[in-house]
């Protein structure tokens, strides 16, 4: 079954008989094609005993297949000037590359082989394990990383999959075996969990035919899905200090859980967050804390609604002497936005900025592929790029201010300070 949108990105979506999805978008401005294959095999599928399994799998996946060694795979990409990227977030493990259109079929064949038939060689596992362990130890020496890790553990407690470190810990990564990786691949990699996005200088018919050739013969049983618990909705304010006295800078991570991605208030929250900590030089937070008070090296907010209630987070890097003032100023901006709301001018500016940014978000084949992969994951539809401007423009001032009142309650904020600071 193939469906197509007639405007905007004009992408097509084909569902193969085994459940795999192939989405193609023609873009003939340059003779290049981006391939982005996503599998629902992210960190939420790790167990508590093997946190970091998905991340390690992403590091070893392309290091050999049943037919090819790691060196042969590397040579196949290198001789075409192609760099392969493999990464995993909470929900999806992604394999992607950009190649010349004349190399498209060969590169899709190779990516399909990597996704379907990884060998997980012992030597490669140990090499990549060592790299992951080094990265974990570097994070343990990084105030910003430690603050964020602690914040997520506070917002998503009790071993919630969103609250666990995606890279794992030294203990959990050290115990992952080759058999664990094989079992993870067998349990999570299946056509019904796979979406292949093909964007660039390739006709739709050719793209779909190639996707069908690579993925249609793949047979794998039904997957066991993970039911994510909802994070605690009501809590008192929590604060934690992580002393790292040998550092020069203190990093603040401050946040709340908010709404799920499917919530119709998503676009109101997006605009509210833009006014809070993104627009211009960092929204209200940047204007107050960095520009007018000169207290922060950086300050911004982010909003990440997800399958379950996602976080709204403020991050700041400050001189240790300014920590208390900076936290108080964040509290003040939260109270002011929740109490007084946005102005009409602020809302108009944020709408203009976000709507005007949409074409820039879709300038490259890679960016379009990422956009389509996200739209597929959340069920937003092939025409999401067409509807997005009107969805943002439809947000009223009361909608945005209601989002601020709902989300920005300083009495239930989680606050972490990591660095050369003690109370």
Buried (B, 14 or more C-beta within 10 A) or exposed (E): EEEEBEEBBBBBBBBBEBBBBBBBBBBEEEEBBBBBBBBBBBBBBBEEEBBBBBBBBBBBBBBBBEEBBBEEBBEBBEEBEBEBEBEBBBBBBBBBBBBBBEBBBBBBBBBBBBBBBBBBBEEBBEBBBEEBBEBBEEBEEBBBBBBBBBBBBBBBBEEBBBBBBBBBBBEBBEEBEBEBBBEBBEBBBBBBBBBBBBBBBBEBEBBBBBBBEBBBEBEBEEBEEBEBEEBBEEBEEBEBBBBBEEBEBBBBBBBBBBBBBEBEBBBBBBBBBBBBBBBBEBBBBBBBBBBEEEBBEBBBBBBBBBBBBBBBBBBBBBBBEBBEBBBEBBBBBBBBBBEEBBEEEBBEBBBEBBBEEBEEBBEBBBBBBBBBBBBBBBEBBBBBBBEBBEBBEEBEBEBBBBBBBBBBBBEBBBBBBBBBBEE
